[in-house]
Amino acid sequence: MEDEKVEEKIRCLIEQARTTGKPTKRRRLVSGIPSLFQIIKTKEQADEFMEMLNRVFNKVP
Amino acid sequence: MANTFKINFDDVYDINTTSCEMRSASFDTELADGGKKKLMVEISDQAHELMPNVYNLAFGPLKANGKIDDKAQIKHRDYSKAFSTILLHARAYLANNPGHYLGIDGSNNSRAMLYYKIILDNFEYLSNYFNIGAVKYYVRITRLGKHQYENPFDFQDIKPDAVRITRDSPRYPEYLYNYFIFTNKQIAYQH
């Protein structure tokens, strides 16, 4: 279980973000393209990968 | 660099969230030489066009050109605190965006191995906050046999394979992954 202090920190960070009111600048700070984004090029690949992710994350450990 | 990392969301640097969508944040990490360095954490402002819920998280100091240097080798005074800060921001982002998958790229083999070690060493703690998956990439072999080394791989034909990391995941270096994916612990995952 999350402890209360951490949960409060998370709430504070979310609130801090809301109060900044500034959308992310359009300028990207990362120059490279993530490897996964380079590998998935077609809708079929993407659908297959998302199905895999759903299976992986829904599986009871 | 430290050999063990202890992730603890109660021991983090002050995070300055610089966008209302939580896509951008910064904090000052303490260096081994006593100085401080500003690290940026950025979550891609667009998901993959074919995978609308998959976002990428990158972190590092800014280079002279204003881009994040995700290969920078920084001597942190407290590596655990720096990584705890990055992961706490990721946790807050996912709490605010519960349907998202958040990926972290291992920018090279040693980084990927380091991230995997941190996840495994802190699995009991992290699993309170995240579901964690890992991805490997497999390349098709074009031919086997006498001439297999001339041009054996088709790098246009790569398949990703994802697994969920558990407390029983293998600890051997050969079980290396390329990409790590985090989701919010409390949600039902739908695509």
gemmi code that builds the backbone of each chain (N, CA, C; Angstrom):
import gemmi

chains = {
    "A": [
        ("MET", (0.840, -1.201, 0.000), (0.000, 0.000, 0.000), (0.874, 1.250, 0.000)),
        ("GLU", (0.396, 2.257, -0.700), (1.109, 3.516, -0.672), (1.050, 4.080, 0.737)),
        ("ASP", (2.150, 4.672, 1.208), (2.010, 5.279, 2.514), (1.444, 6.694, 2.359)),
        ("GLU", (0.897, 7.178, 3.446), (0.145, 8.441, 3.408), (1.009, 9.611, 2.965)),
        ("LYS", (2.270, 9.630, 3.458), (3.139, 10.758, 3.120), (3.426, 10.807, 1.623)),
        ("VAL", (3.644, 9.638, 1.037), (3.927, 9.601, -0.398), (2.689, 10.015, -1.175)),
        ("GLU", (1.543, 9.518, -0.729), (0.302, 9.885, -1.401), (0.097, 11.404, -1.354)),
        ("GLU", (0.422, 12.002, -0.224), (0.294, 13.450, -0.084), (1.268, 14.171, -1.022)),
        ("LYS", (2.481, 13.642, -1.136), (3.456, 14.241, -2.061), (2.939, 14.193, -3.488)),
        ("ILE", (2.354, 13.068, -3.850), (1.835, 12.919, -5.218), (0.705, 13.919, -5.444)),
        ("ARG", (-0.170, 14.056, -4.456), (-1.262, 15.039, -4.579), (-0.693, 16.456, -4.742)),
        ("CYS", (0.355, 16.761, -3.977), (0.967, 18.097, -4.052), (1.576, 18.354, -5.425)),
        ("LEU", (2.233, 17.322, -5.983), (2.839, 17.497, -7.311), (1.769, 17.735, -8.368)),
        ("ILE", (0.657, 17.004, -8.264), (-0.432, 17.184, -9.231), (-1.025, 18.581, -9.077)),
        ("GLU", (-1.175, 18.997, -7.834), (-1.734, 20.332, -7.581), (-0.776, 21.418, -8.074)),
        ("GLN", (0.522, 21.203, -7.829), (1.521, 22.170, -8.301), (1.427, 22.311, -9.821)),
        ("ALA", (1.251, 21.185, -10.516), (1.141, 21.227, -11.980), (-0.093, 22.015, -12.386)),
        ("ARG", (-1.199, 21.783, -11.691), (-2.438, 22.488, -12.060), (-2.276, 23.988, -11.889)),
        ("THR", (-1.579, 24.377, -10.824), (-1.496, 25.809, -10.546), (-0.473, 26.520, -11.427)),
        ("THR", (0.420, 25.762, -12.092), (1.342, 26.453, -13.001), (0.564, 27.050, -14.160)),
        ("GLY", (-0.476, 26.330, -14.606), (-1.323, 26.845, -15.671), (-0.630, 26.962, -17.009)),
        ("LYS", (0.632, 26.509, -17.081), (1.368, 26.666, -18.331), (1.376, 25.345, -19.083)),
        ("PRO", (0.941, 25.347, -20.335), (1.084, 24.124, -21.110), (2.551, 23.879, -21.438)),
        ("THR", (2.898, 22.620, -21.729), (4.271, 22.316, -22.096), (4.681, 23.134, -23.307)),
        ("LYS", (5.907, 23.638, -23.256), (6.403, 24.364, -24.424), (6.469, 23.403, -25.603)),
        ("ARG", (6.222, 23.932, -26.781), (6.241, 23.091, -27.978), (7.641, 22.565, -28.275)),
        ("ARG", (8.661, 23.326, -27.869), (10.040, 22.912, -28.148), (10.352, 21.615, -27.396)),
        ("ARG", (10.718, 20.587, -28.147), (11.031, 19.322, -27.503), (12.416, 19.379, -26.879)),
        ("LEU", (12.540, 18.808, -25.697), (13.833, 18.809, -25.021), (14.639, 17.556, -25.330)),
        ("VAL", (14.022, 16.600, -25.987), (14.707, 15.347, -26.289), (14.970, 15.302, -27.785)),
        ("SER", (16.220, 15.016, -28.152), (16.544, 15.058, -29.575), (16.279, 13.728, -30.271)),
        ("GLY", (16.492, 12.612, -29.588), (16.322, 11.311, -30.232), (14.882, 10.823, -30.190)),
        ("ILE", (14.610, 9.834, -31.024), (13.290, 9.180, -30.996), (13.440, 7.908, -30.181)),
        ("PRO", (12.548, 7.662, -29.212), (12.676, 6.450, -28.396), (12.709, 5.203, -29.273)),
        ("SER", (13.479, 4.216, -28.836), (13.666, 3.010, -29.658), (12.338, 2.348, -30.005)),
        ("LEU", (11.429, 2.277, -29.036), (10.152, 1.616, -29.304), (9.374, 2.352, -30.392)),
        ("PHE", (9.479, 3.673, -30.382), (8.754, 4.474, -31.358), (9.348, 4.293, -32.762)),
        ("GLN", (10.636, 3.938, -32.828), (11.250, 3.695, -34.129), (10.865, 2.327, -34.683)),
        ("ILE", (10.638, 1.390, -33.771), (10.398, 0.012, -34.210), (8.959, -0.208, -34.657)),
        ("ILE", (8.026, 0.409, -33.956), (6.610, 0.234, -34.309), (6.289, 1.208, -35.444)),
        ("LYS", (6.101, 0.659, -36.633), (5.904, 1.531, -37.803), (4.534, 1.373, -38.449)),
        ("THR", (3.893, 0.250, -38.230), (2.605, 0.032, -38.908), (1.505, -0.160, -37.872)),
        ("LYS", (0.281, 0.015, -38.326), (-0.858, -0.162, -37.418), (-0.926, -1.603, -36.914)),
        ("GLU", (-0.595, -2.549, -37.790), (-0.626, -3.963, -37.383), (0.372, -4.210, -36.250)),
        ("GLN", (1.575, -3.661, -36.406), (2.590, -3.826, -35.351), (2.101, -3.179, -34.043)),
        ("ALA", (1.522, -1.991, -34.183), (1.064, -1.274, -32.992), (-0.047, -2.036, -32.286)),
        ("ASP", (-1.019, -2.540, -33.076), (-2.122, -3.285, -32.467), (-1.615, -4.549, -31.774)),
        ("GLU", (-0.675, -5.219, -32.448), (-0.122, -6.450, -31.877), (0.611, -6.148, -30.571)),
        ("PHE", (1.365, -5.053, -30.584), (2.133, -4.697, -29.391), (1.208, -4.285, -28.238)),
        ("MET", (0.159, -3.514, -28.558), (-0.755, -3.088, -27.501), (-1.502, -4.280, -26.903)),
        ("GLU", (-1.853, -5.239, -27.759), (-2.479, -6.466, -27.233), (-1.527, -7.177, -26.283)),
        ("MET", (-0.263, -7.204, -26.676), (0.751, -7.841, -25.828), (0.862, -7.114, -24.490)),
        ("LEU", (0.878, -5.783, -24.549), (0.977, -5.010, -23.303), (-0.229, -5.265, -22.406)),
        ("ASN", (-1.402, -5.301, -23.018), (-2.602, -5.555, -22.216), (-2.542, -6.921, -21.551)),
        ("ARG", (-2.055, -7.914, -22.306), (-1.920, -9.254, -21.724), (-0.924, -9.228, -20.575)),
        ("VAL", (0.210, -8.561, -20.822), (1.279, -8.531, -19.817), (0.811, -7.848, -18.541)),
        ("PHE", (0.128, -6.723, -18.681), (-0.218, -5.946, -17.495), (-1.495, -6.424, -16.816)),
        ("ASN", (-2.307, -7.163, -17.531), (-3.529, -7.665, -16.892), (-3.330, -9.014, -16.238)),
        ("LYS", (-2.185, -9.609, -16.528), (-1.924, -10.924, -15.968), (-1.718, -10.797, -14.460)),
        ("VAL", (-2.358, -11.677, -13.716), (-2.178, -11.636, -12.259), (-0.804, -12.190, -11.935)),
        ("PRO", (0.016, -11.425, -11.189), (1.377, -11.897, -10.902), (1.381, -13.121, -9.996)),
    ],
    "B": [
        ("MET", (30.061, 4.868, -8.955), (28.613, 4.768, -8.796), (28.282, 3.737, -7.717)),
        ("ALA", (27.237, 4.002, -7.018), (26.841, 3.080, -5.943), (26.457, 1.724, -6.531)),
        ("ASN", (26.629, 0.688, -5.729), (26.250, -0.648, -6.192), (24.805, -0.965, -5.894)),
        ("THR", (24.276, -0.333, -4.871), (22.869, -0.586, -4.546), (22.123, 0.747, -4.508)),
        ("PHE", (20.893, 0.666, -4.934), (20.057, 1.856, -4.983), (18.796, 1.554, -4.191)),
        ("LYS", (18.450, 2.479, -3.333), (17.241, 2.269, -2.546), (16.228, 3.339, -2.935)),
        ("ILE", (15.193, 2.930, -3.620), (14.158, 3.885, -4.008), (13.278, 4.165, -2.799)),
        ("ASN", (13.111, 5.451, -2.522), (12.319, 5.858, -1.370), (11.657, 7.195, -1.700)),
        ("PHE", (10.356, 7.182, -1.875), (9.655, 8.410, -2.253), (9.538, 9.399, -1.088)),
        ("ASP", (9.972, 8.983, 0.082), (10.042, 9.921, 1.211), (11.356, 10.691, 1.231)),
        ("ASP", (12.295, 10.293, 0.389), (13.600, 10.954, 0.363), (13.906, 11.363, -1.075)),
        ("VAL", (13.343, 12.501, -1.464), (13.491, 12.986, -2.846), (13.880, 14.469, -2.823)),
        ("TYR", (14.407, 14.934, -3.939), (14.673, 16.369, -4.094), (13.356, 17.090, -4.393)),
        ("ASP", (13.354, 18.382, -4.161), (12.167, 19.182, -4.499), (11.981, 19.198, -6.011)),
        ("ILE", (10.788, 18.841, -6.435), (10.496, 18.785, -7.875), (9.766, 20.057, -8.270)),
        ("ASN", (10.259, 20.682, -9.330), (9.587, 21.855, -9.866), (8.840, 21.431, -11.129)),
        ("THR", (7.543, 21.258, -11.001), (6.747, 20.851, -12.161), (6.486, 22.085, -13.008)),
        ("THR", (6.958, 22.040, -14.263), (6.939, 23.267, -15.058), (5.856, 23.269, -16.130)),
        ("SER", (4.979, 22.278, -16.124), (3.859, 22.334, -17.067), (2.630, 21.744, -16.409)),
        ("CYS", (1.476, 22.262, -16.795), (0.253, 21.815, -16.138), (-0.098, 20.377, -16.487)),
        ("GLU", (0.433, 19.868, -17.605), (0.150, 18.459, -17.942), (1.165, 17.516, -17.297)),
        ("MET", (2.079, 18.059, -16.511), (3.134, 17.292, -15.842), (4.117, 16.660, -16.824)),
        ("ARG", (4.212, 17.243, -18.021), (5.115, 16.666, -19.028), (6.548, 17.131, -18.816)),
        ("SER", (6.719, 18.130, -18.003), (8.050, 18.709, -17.857), (8.279, 19.078, -16.390)),
        ("ALA", (9.423, 18.676, -15.868), (9.749, 18.987, -14.471), (11.260, 19.086, -14.340)),
        ("SER", (11.690, 19.668, -13.252), (13.135, 19.746, -13.026), (13.406, 19.648, -11.532)),
        ("PHE", (14.637, 19.289, -11.228), (15.082, 19.316, -9.832), (16.593, 19.470, -9.819)),
        ("ASP", (17.117, 19.917, -8.699), (18.566, 20.069, -8.549), (19.119, 18.862, -7.815)),
        ("THR", (19.989, 18.128, -8.485), (20.628, 16.995, -7.818), (21.960, 17.459, -7.228)),
        ("GLU", (22.313, 16.879, -6.095), (23.604, 17.203, -5.472), (24.684, 16.324, -6.085)),
        ("LEU", (25.804, 16.935, -6.417), (26.896, 16.197, -7.046), (27.903, 15.723, -6.007)),
        ("ALA", (28.690, 14.744, -6.414), (29.695, 14.190, -5.496), (30.702, 15.246, -5.072)),
        ("ASP", (30.953, 16.234, -5.941), (31.941, 17.267, -5.590), (31.339, 18.406, -4.761)),
        ("GLY", (30.089, 18.258, -4.370), (29.445, 19.263, -3.534), (28.605, 20.269, -4.309)),
        ("GLY", (28.750, 20.258, -5.621), (27.958, 21.190, -6.431), (26.540, 20.688, -6.656)),
        ("LYS", (25.822, 21.425, -7.471), (24.453, 21.027, -7.805), (24.293, 21.061, -9.316)),
        ("LYS", (23.408, 20.255, -9.830), (23.138, 20.253, -11.264), (21.639, 20.097, -11.478)),
        ("LYS", (21.142, 20.928, -12.375), (19.713, 20.857, -12.673), (19.451, 19.719, -13.649)),
        ("LEU", (18.549, 18.834, -13.278), (18.144, 17.751, -14.170), (16.719, 17.997, -14.640)),
        ("MET", (16.500, 17.754, -15.924), (15.155, 17.880, -16.487), (14.541, 16.492, -16.618)),
        ("VAL", (13.251, 16.426, -16.391), (12.492, 15.201, -16.664), (11.445, 15.606, -17.686)),
        ("GLU", (11.447, 14.923, -18.825), (10.448, 15.275, -19.833), (9.694, 14.045, -20.306)),
        ("ILE", (8.394, 14.186, -20.335), (7.529, 13.143, -20.887), (7.065, 13.649, -22.247)),
        ("SER", (7.208, 12.790, -23.255), (6.906, 13.222, -24.622), (5.538, 13.883, -24.683)),
        ("ASP", (5.455, 14.965, -25.459), (4.178, 15.675, -25.503), (3.202, 15.023, -26.479)),
        ("GLN", (3.673, 14.026, -27.199), (2.767, 13.276, -28.067), (3.030, 11.797, -27.886)),
        ("ALA", (1.940, 11.044, -27.811), (2.095, 9.597, -27.786), (2.516, 9.143, -29.182)),
        ("HIS", (2.940, 7.898, -29.277), (3.173, 7.319, -30.602), (1.874, 7.417, -31.380)),
        ("GLU", (1.961, 7.816, -32.647), (0.726, 8.070, -33.405), (-0.132, 6.823, -33.547)),
        ("LEU", (0.485, 5.648, -33.467), (-0.292, 4.407, -33.590), (-0.578, 3.774, -32.229)),
        ("MET", (0.018, 4.307, -31.190), (-0.209, 3.763, -29.836), (-0.556, 4.949, -28.935)),
        ("PRO", (-1.822, 5.346, -28.936), (-2.196, 6.641, -28.350), (-1.971, 6.781, -26.850)),
        ("ASN", (-1.713, 5.695, -26.154), (-1.511, 5.820, -24.705), (-0.058, 5.619, -24.279)),
        ("VAL", (0.841, 5.484, -25.238), (2.235, 5.184, -24.891), (3.079, 6.457, -24.998)),
        ("TYR", (3.666, 6.836, -23.886), (4.493, 8.049, -23.805), (5.892, 7.676, -23.344)),
        ("ASN", (6.837, 8.524, -23.648), (8.223, 8.251, -23.289), (8.720, 9.253, -22.257)),
        ("LEU", (9.451, 8.755, -21.285), (10.048, 9.637, -20.275), (11.560, 9.667, -20.479)),
        ("ALA", (12.109, 10.865, -20.543), (13.567, 11.022, -20.644), (14.018, 11.963, -19.532)),
        ("PHE", (15.272, 11.826, -19.134), (15.771, 12.729, -18.095), (17.267, 12.952, -18.281)),
        ("GLY", (17.736, 14.043, -17.741), (19.160, 14.358, -17.824), (19.355, 15.859, -17.748)),
        ("PRO", (20.615, 16.286, -17.747), (20.886, 17.728, -17.763), (20.657, 18.276, -19.168)),
        ("LEU", (20.516, 19.562, -19.277), (20.371, 20.169, -20.598), (21.747, 20.406, -21.219)),
        ("LYS", (21.834, 20.122, -22.514), (23.071, 20.415, -23.251), (23.045, 21.888, -23.679)),
        ("ALA", (24.145, 22.330, -24.271), (24.231, 23.729, -24.715), (23.149, 24.054, -25.742)),
        ("ASN", (22.728, 23.032, -26.504), (21.702, 23.284, -27.516), (20.281, 23.250, -26.939)),
        ("GLY", (20.194, 23.106, -25.613), (18.882, 23.146, -24.977), (18.151, 21.823, -24.951)),
        ("LYS", (18.801, 20.748, -25.437), (18.179, 19.421, -25.423), (18.678, 18.621, -24.219)),
        ("ILE", (17.861, 17.666, -23.791), (18.268, 16.810, -22.680), (19.377, 15.865, -23.130)),
        ("ASP", (20.416, 15.785, -22.329), (21.504, 14.844, -22.596), (21.227, 13.572, -21.794)),
        ("ASP", (20.554, 12.606, -22.435), (20.176, 11.406, -21.681), (21.315, 10.389, -21.592)),
        ("LYS", (22.472, 10.761, -22.117), (23.646, 9.880, -21.981), (24.692, 10.487, -21.032)),
        ("ALA", (24.347, 11.595, -20.424), (25.303, 12.263, -19.530), (25.688, 11.360, -18.368)),
        ("GLN", (26.966, 11.390, -18.022), (27.420, 10.612, -16.870), (27.622, 11.583, -15.715)),
        ("ILE", (26.720, 11.537, -14.785), (26.736, 12.482, -13.668), (27.149, 11.750, -12.405)),
        ("LYS", (28.025, 12.371, -11.648), (28.413, 11.772, -10.368), (27.529, 12.353, -9.276)),
        ("HIS", (26.424, 11.684, -9.023), (25.504, 12.138, -7.988), (26.101, 11.863, -6.608)),
        ("ARG", (25.804, 12.736, -5.687), (26.164, 12.433, -4.299), (25.289, 11.303, -3.782)),
        ("ASP", (24.024, 11.300, -4.233), (23.067, 10.306, -3.749), (22.242, 9.817, -4.945)),
        ("TYR", (22.715, 8.732, -5.550), (22.026, 8.188, -6.729), (20.603, 7.767, -6.389)),
        ("SER", (20.447, 7.184, -5.214), (19.116, 6.694, -4.830), (18.115, 7.842, -4.793)),
        ("LYS", (18.564, 8.978, -4.250), (17.665, 10.123, -4.132), (17.309, 10.672, -5.515)),
        ("ALA", (18.301, 10.713, -6.415), (18.042, 11.228, -7.769), (17.042, 10.332, -8.499)),
        ("PHE", (17.256, 9.022, -8.462), (16.334, 8.117, -9.152), (14.963, 8.092, -8.467)),
        ("SER", (14.952, 8.209, -7.147), (13.663, 8.262, -6.442), (12.864, 9.472, -6.893)),
        ("THR", (13.554, 10.593, -7.103), (12.876, 11.825, -7.531), (12.262, 11.644, -8.918)),
        ("ILE", (13.033, 11.062, -9.830), (12.531, 10.843, -11.202), (11.319, 9.910, -11.169)),
        ("LEU", (11.414, 8.855, -10.389), (10.309, 7.883, -10.352), (9.089, 8.432, -9.614)),
        ("LEU", (9.307, 9.308, -8.641), (8.150, 9.924, -7.980), (7.401, 10.817, -8.968)),
        ("HIS", (8.160, 11.540, -9.793), (7.478, 12.356, -10.808), (6.701, 11.458, -11.770)),
        ("ALA", (7.313, 10.340, -12.153), (6.608, 9.398, -13.047), (5.332, 8.899, -12.382)),
        ("ARG", (5.416, 8.607, -11.092), (4.238, 8.112, -10.361), (3.135, 9.173, -10.310)),
        ("ALA", (3.543, 10.416, -10.074), (2.553, 11.493, -10.027), (1.920, 11.686, -11.407)),
        ("TYR", (2.755, 11.602, -12.463), (2.221, 11.744, -13.827), (1.183, 10.645, -14.100)),
        ("LEU", (1.510, 9.420, -13.720), (0.581, 8.309, -13.995), (-0.674, 8.407, -13.133)),
        ("ALA", (-0.533, 8.931, -11.922), (-1.730, 9.126, -11.085), (-2.653, 10.144, -11.739)),
        ("ASN", (-2.050, 11.117, -12.417), (-2.829, 12.156, -13.084), (-3.301, 11.720, -14.471)),
        ("ASN", (-2.655, 10.700, -15.024), (-2.983, 10.200, -16.369), (-3.081, 8.676, -16.292)),
        ("PRO", (-4.108, 8.180, -15.613), (-4.108, 6.764, -15.258), (-4.199, 5.785, -16.424)),
        ("GLY", (-4.539, 6.225, -17.601), (-4.606, 5.302, -18.733), (-3.314, 5.203, -19.524)),
        ("HIS", (-2.288, 5.950, -19.091), (-1.084, 6.024, -19.909), (-0.080, 4.929, -19.564)),
        ("TYR", (0.682, 4.551, -20.580), (1.869, 3.723, -20.400), (3.060, 4.671, -20.502)),
        ("LEU", (3.975, 4.569, -19.551), (5.125, 5.460, -19.534), (6.397, 4.632, -19.735)),
        ("GLY", (7.107, 4.923, -20.829), (8.285, 4.120, -21.155), (9.580, 4.843, -20.877)),
        ("ILE", (10.568, 4.076, -20.461), (11.924, 4.615, -20.265), (12.878, 3.783, -21.114)),
        ("ASP", (13.603, 4.466, -21.977), (14.534, 3.818, -22.888), (15.885, 3.650, -22.208)),
        ("GLY", (16.461, 2.480, -22.298), (17.847, 2.340, -21.876), (18.712, 2.860, -23.013)),
        ("SER", (19.333, 4.019, -22.845), (20.026, 4.648, -23.979), (21.264, 3.865, -24.407)),
        ("ASN", (21.777, 2.991, -23.554), (22.833, 2.059, -23.960), (22.737, 0.836, -23.042)),
        ("ASN", (23.586, -0.165, -23.293), (23.466, -1.421, -22.534), (23.631, -1.216, -21.036)),
        ("SER", (24.626, -0.395, -20.655), (24.874, -0.242, -19.218), (23.712, 0.500, -18.539)),
        ("ARG", (23.107, 1.467, -19.247), (21.939, 2.158, -18.680), (20.771, 1.183, -18.530)),
        ("ALA", (20.541, 0.401, -19.587), (19.427, -0.540, -19.543), (19.612, -1.537, -18.396)),
        ("MET", (20.854, -1.978, -18.228), (21.125, -2.919, -17.140), (20.943, -2.253, -15.775)),
        ("LEU", (21.379, -0.995, -15.694), (21.222, -0.255, -14.437), (19.738, -0.099, -14.074)),
        ("TYR", (18.924, 0.273, -15.038), (17.499, 0.462, -14.764), (16.867, -0.861, -14.315)),
        ("TYR", (17.261, -1.932, -14.992), (16.713, -3.245, -14.637), (17.125, -3.617, -13.208)),
        ("LYS", (18.377, -3.348, -12.871), (18.866, -3.658, -11.514), (18.101, -2.838, -10.472)),
        ("ILE", (17.903, -1.559, -10.768), (17.169, -0.710, -9.826), (15.750, -1.245, -9.623)),
        ("ILE", (15.113, -1.636, -10.722), (13.741, -2.164, -10.622), (13.725, -3.442, -9.788)),
        ("LEU", (14.647, -4.364, -10.081), (14.644, -5.637, -9.354), (14.991, -5.442, -7.880)),
        ("ASP", (16.004, -4.617, -7.614), (16.428, -4.415, -6.221), (15.345, -3.736, -5.384)),
        ("ASN", (14.456, -3.018, -6.058), (13.408, -2.280, -5.342), (12.014, -2.767, -5.706)),
        ("PHE", (11.950, -4.002, -6.180), (10.680, -4.459, -6.734), (9.546, -4.403, -5.705)),
        ("GLU", (9.834, -4.849, -4.476), (8.760, -4.878, -3.477), (8.200, -3.474, -3.239)),
        ("TYR", (9.084, -2.499, -3.202), (8.649, -1.113, -2.979), (7.933, -0.560, -4.206)),
        ("LEU", (8.575, -0.690, -5.358), (8.011, -0.097, -6.576), (6.677, -0.722, -6.958)),
        ("SER", (6.518, -2.000, -6.649), (5.281, -2.679, -7.059), (4.071, -2.175, -6.260)),
        ("ASN", (4.316, -1.399, -5.212), (3.196, -0.733, -4.533), (2.625, 0.395, -5.380)),
        ("TYR", (3.431, 0.902, -6.283), (3.053, 2.104, -7.029), (2.864, 1.885, -8.530)),
        ("PHE", (3.583, 0.892, -9.068), (3.578, 0.686, -10.517), (3.340, -0.790, -10.841)),
        ("ASN", (2.778, -1.003, -12.043), (2.987, -2.270, -12.734), (4.150, -2.016, -13.683)),
        ("ILE", (5.057, -2.956, -13.778), (6.271, -2.704, -14.556), (6.462, -3.807, -15.588)),
        ("GLY", (6.690, -3.383, -16.800), (6.980, -4.322, -17.872), (8.322, -4.003, -18.499)),
        ("ALA", (8.843, -4.967, -19.257), (10.107, -4.749, -19.947), (9.988, -5.308, -21.356)),
        ("VAL", (10.695, -4.668, -22.266), (10.570, -5.020, -23.683), (11.935, -5.384, -24.245)),
        ("LYS", (11.957, -6.463, -25.038), (13.152, -6.823, -25.805), (12.824, -6.701, -27.272)),
        ("TYR", (13.837, -6.442, -28.076), (13.644, -6.377, -29.518), (14.353, -7.566, -30.168)),
        ("TYR", (13.640, -8.243, -31.064), (14.218, -9.382, -31.788), (14.267, -9.061, -33.278)),
        ("VAL", (15.397, -9.358, -33.888), (15.595, -9.089, -35.313), (15.534, -10.407, -36.083)),
        ("ARG", (14.873, -10.391, -37.247), (14.762, -11.610, -38.048), (16.121, -11.967, -38.644)),
        ("ILE", (16.454, -13.263, -38.599), (17.656, -13.751, -39.282), (17.266, -14.059, -40.722)),
        ("THR", (18.008, -13.506, -41.658), (17.615, -13.689, -43.064), (18.059, -15.036, -43.604)),
        ("ARG", (19.135, -15.547, -43.105), (19.572, -16.858, -43.582), (20.496, -17.492, -42.561)),
        ("LEU", (20.571, -18.795, -42.657), (21.501, -19.555, -41.833), (22.408, -20.354, -42.761)),
        ("GLY", (23.475, -20.846, -42.235), (24.316, -21.716, -43.042), (25.635, -21.087, -43.430)),
        ("LYS", (26.155, -21.513, -44.554), (27.515, -21.169, -44.967), (27.751, -19.652, -45.052)),
        ("HIS", (26.772, -18.916, -45.548), (26.987, -17.479, -45.763), (26.248, -16.622, -44.729)),
        ("GLN", (25.987, -17.201, -43.602), (25.122, -16.500, -42.647), (25.715, -15.184, -42.157)),
        ("TYR", (27.021, -15.017, -42.223), (27.597, -13.801, -41.654), (27.724, -12.657, -42.666)),
        ("GLU", (27.344, -12.919, -43.921), (27.443, -11.841, -44.909), (26.435, -10.729, -44.624)),
        ("ASN", (25.212, -11.127, -44.420), (24.172, -10.136, -44.139), (23.036, -10.861, -43.418)),
        ("PRO", (23.302, -11.285, -42.210), (22.365, -12.244, -41.604), (21.088, -11.641, -41.032)),
        ("PHE", (21.040, -10.352, -40.831), (19.879, -9.795, -40.125), (19.112, -8.798, -40.977)),
        ("ASP", (17.822, -8.822, -40.818), (16.978, -7.837, -41.500), (16.495, -6.840, -40.451)),
        ("PHE", (17.172, -5.696, -40.405), (16.837, -4.727, -39.360), (15.566, -3.932, -39.667)),
        ("GLN", (14.946, -4.264, -40.795), (13.615, -3.698, -41.051), (12.537, -4.600, -40.468)),
        ("ASP", (12.931, -5.756, -39.991), (11.962, -6.732, -39.487), (12.300, -7.035, -38.025)),
        ("ILE", (11.859, -6.165, -37.159), (12.150, -6.291, -35.729), (10.838, -6.494, -34.987)),
        ("LYS", (10.828, -7.426, -34.066), (9.622, -7.644, -33.263), (9.901, -7.333, -31.795)),
        ("PRO", (9.052, -6.512, -31.204), (9.196, -6.303, -29.757), (8.486, -7.415, -28.988)),
        ("ASP", (9.027, -7.755, -27.850), (8.395, -8.747, -26.988), (8.374, -8.182, -25.565)),
        ("ALA", (7.199, -8.148, -24.976), (7.066, -7.547, -23.640), (6.799, -8.613, -22.588)),
        ("VAL", (7.366, -8.425, -21.429), (7.085, -9.292, -20.281), (6.798, -8.404, -19.082)),
        ("ARG", (6.092, -8.974, -18.138), (5.892, -8.245, -16.894), (7.034, -8.571, -15.944)),
        ("ILE", (7.556, -7.576, -15.294), (8.602, -7.827, -14.303), (7.927, -8.212, -12.993)),
        ("THR", (8.431, -9.270, -12.408), (7.908, -9.748, -11.124), (9.078, -9.922, -10.160)),
        ("ARG", (8.760, -10.270, -8.943), (9.839, -10.481, -7.975), (10.700, -11.671, -8.371)),
        ("ASP", (10.174, -12.537, -9.242), (10.928, -13.715, -9.666), (11.625, -13.526, -11.005)),
        ("SER", (11.603, -12.314, -11.543), (12.280, -12.092, -12.832), (13.760, -12.416, -12.700)),
        ("PRO", (14.352, -12.942, -13.782), (15.762, -13.361, -13.706), (16.698, -12.199, -13.438)),
        ("ARG", (17.761, -12.484, -12.689), (18.710, -11.440, -12.310), (19.994, -11.508, -13.115)),
        ("TYR", (20.071, -12.423, -14.079), (21.327, -12.574, -14.801), (21.475, -11.474, -15.857)),
        ("PRO", (22.718, -11.027, -16.101), (22.934, -9.931, -17.056), (22.404, -10.234, -18.445)),
        ("GLU", (22.388, -11.531, -18.823), (21.933, -11.825, -20.186), (20.434, -11.576, -20.360)),
        ("TYR", (19.737, -11.472, -19.255), (18.318, -11.132, -19.359), (18.177, -9.618, -19.404)),
        ("LEU", (18.678, -9.065, -20.466), (18.702, -7.611, -20.579), (17.533, -7.153, -21.434)),
        ("TYR", (16.954, -6.072, -21.046), (15.827, -5.530, -21.794), (16.216, -4.173, -22.383)),
        ("ASN", (15.485, -3.788, -23.427), (15.776, -2.524, -24.105), (14.976, -1.358, -23.547)),
        ("TYR", (13.766, -1.657, -23.096), (12.810, -0.582, -22.814), (11.950, -1.018, -21.623)),
        ("PHE", (11.654, -0.081, -20.747), (10.867, -0.413, -19.558), (9.577, 0.400, -19.570)),
        ("ILE", (8.485, -0.251, -19.206), (7.184, 0.414, -19.266), (6.517, 0.356, -17.896)),
        ("PHE", (6.036, 1.517, -17.467), (5.388, 1.632, -16.164), (3.928, 2.023, -16.368)),
        ("THR", (3.054, 1.449, -15.570), (1.664, 1.905, -15.542), (1.254, 2.119, -14.093)),
        ("ASN", (0.191, 2.894, -13.964), (-0.353, 3.170, -12.645), (-0.865, 1.877, -12.017)),
        ("LYS", (-0.564, 1.671, -10.780), (-0.923, 0.409, -10.130), (-2.430, 0.177, -10.038)),
        ("GLN", (-3.195, 1.253, -9.863), (-4.586, 1.034, -9.484), (-5.596, 1.003, -10.619)),
        ("ILE", (-5.138, 0.970, -11.860), (-6.136, 1.084, -12.915), (-6.362, -0.244, -13.631)),
        ("ALA", (-7.494, -0.332, -14.314), (-7.713, -1.456, -15.211), (-7.188, -1.024, -16.574)),
        ("TYR", (-6.401, -1.831, -17.193), (-5.741, -1.425, -18.426), (-6.572, -1.789, -19.641)),
        ("GLN", (-6.850, -0.775, -20.398), (-7.632, -0.953, -21.636), (-6.901, -0.247, -22.756)),
        ("HIS", (-7.087, -0.723, -23.967), (-6.529, -0.019, -25.128), (-7.681, 0.450, -26.013)),
    ],
}
model = gemmi.Model(1)
for chain_id, residues in chains.items():
    chain = gemmi.Chain(chain_id)
    for i, (resn, *xyz) in enumerate(residues, 1):
        res = gemmi.Residue()
        res.name, res.seqid = resn, gemmi.SeqId(i, " ")
        for name, pos in zip(("N", "CA", "C"), xyz):
            atom = gemmi.Atom()
            atom.name, atom.element = name, gemmi.Element(name[0])
            atom.pos, atom.b_iso = gemmi.Position(*pos), 0.0
            res.add_atom(atom)
        chain.add_residue(res)
    model.add_chain(chain)
structure = gemmi.Structure()
structure.add_model(model)
structure.setup_entities()
